[in-house]
Each structure stands twice: as C-alpha cells, then as structure tokens.
Amino acid sequence: MSTVSALRLAGADEAADLGGYLTRLLRFDKAAAVRVVASGSAVGVWGQPPFDVLTLRTLALDPAGPAAEAEAEAVAGSGAGSEVRTSVSVEADVTVSAGDLLHAIADDGALPLPRPLAGATAWTGFLPPRTGWRTVGELPVAEVETAALGGIAEFKARAEAIADKERTRAAVDRIAAEIWDRPLTFGLTVRAAHAARAMAFLGQAQSASAVVRSSGRWLRLDAPFGTVVLRTGSGLLA
C-alpha cells in the first residue's frame, strides 16, 4: 500500500460536485473538518453538519491518477526490460479543513490533500463500518423531501409562536428535537430527511428512490447525490 498526498478526481464534474458539498458544509460551520478516505477507484469525504448526523459524498477517482503512477513507478523500479509487475494499492485517510480542501480542488479534478488537522474533532475517529451493510428498504425521494419540508414548516411556525420573553435557545432546541426525532420509515427519523435536503443530496428527480441500509446500530440513507448516516440509540457518538 502506498499513501498519497494528492488525488485526482475523475473529471470536472466530480470536482464541481465535491466543491458544492464542501461549500454547503462550510455554510453551516466555517471551521468544518472533513475526513477524506480514498481506496481503489473512489474517495469518500465525510462531514458533520449540525443535524446530529454524518454525511458522505463519494466520488470517482481518475484511473490514470496517483494509483496508476505509483504502479508505473513500481514496474520501472523492477529493472529495465523486466516483466515483473508489482500491484500497488494507493490509499489515503486524512482529516483536513473543509475550507482548505475546497481551495485545493482544481477544475480538472487534481486534488492535493491539505495538511492534516491537529486535534481533529471526535466524530472523525468514529466512522461507520465500510462493509457489512444490509438493505432495509427503499423510499421515494419525493417522500423524503415532503417529510423535510413539513418539518421545516412546523418548526418555523412553532418557533415564531413562542412569546418573545420565552423564546430561548433551549425552548427552540426542544421544538427542533421533537420534530426531527419523529420516525420517518425503516428506523430512520425525519432528521435524516432534513439533512439530506439541506445537503442537496435529493436532486431534482422526484421519481428517484433513496435506499435505507443498516449495520448494527448504524442506519444510512443513500440518496441520489450523497449519504446521510446516523446512529440509533443515545446519540451519534454514543
């Protein structure tokens, strides 16, 4: 295995997708951190928006990027004219500033990895498993968006109805928790729908479907343009 300091996304579209994802994370938190996990032909970029969930955007890597270059170097190192080939698995797993990563993206997909963050936040060391997921069910994207919009409308109405002298952060947070923790389907809560919509994971095709998967206490909503992951029980990091 060779650990790289730069990746190359599959193209301009992948670069734009990653840029949009990071921009949305930074709107919620200008100091947001992301964990970048690359393996094989894909890279996953994990984030934590303020919904008590984790989010994941998975992007394709250029097959002629650093992995291919490392393999070529390994072949060349075996000696001129040699037919011996060495299989090289190039991987990356680093926690960096979302802002630094956003600024590092080149239009053509080149992606130098920024310097790792020191003292990264707790969630970055507590990711869900990569394997072992089982499909629980599917639901229409339109249903997910309807649940999110309904929750948003109710939250605004109830928050605005609180008398000025009683409108404290704690009072507003109680309303939010009650709404977002309501059951959606397949064990998910409305919180997952809210996060998926806020992160633009649902897209415009209302006829599309989102897939729900589980692994132990983890649940994930795989929407058309990203994944929302939450842990059932007593909170994300419990």
Secondary structure, 3 states (H helix, E strand, C coil): CEECCEEEECCHHHHHHHHHHHHHHHHHCCCCEEEEEEECCEEEEEECCCCCCEEEEEEEECCCCHHHHHHHHHHHCCCCCCCCCCCCCEEEEEEEEHHHHHHHCCCCCEEECCCCCCCCCHHHHCCCCCCCCEEEEEEEHHHHHHHHHHHHHHHHHHHHHCCHHHCCHHHHHHHHHHHHCCECCCCCEHHHHHHHHHCCCCCCCCCCEEEEEEECCEEEEEECCEEEEEECCCCCCC
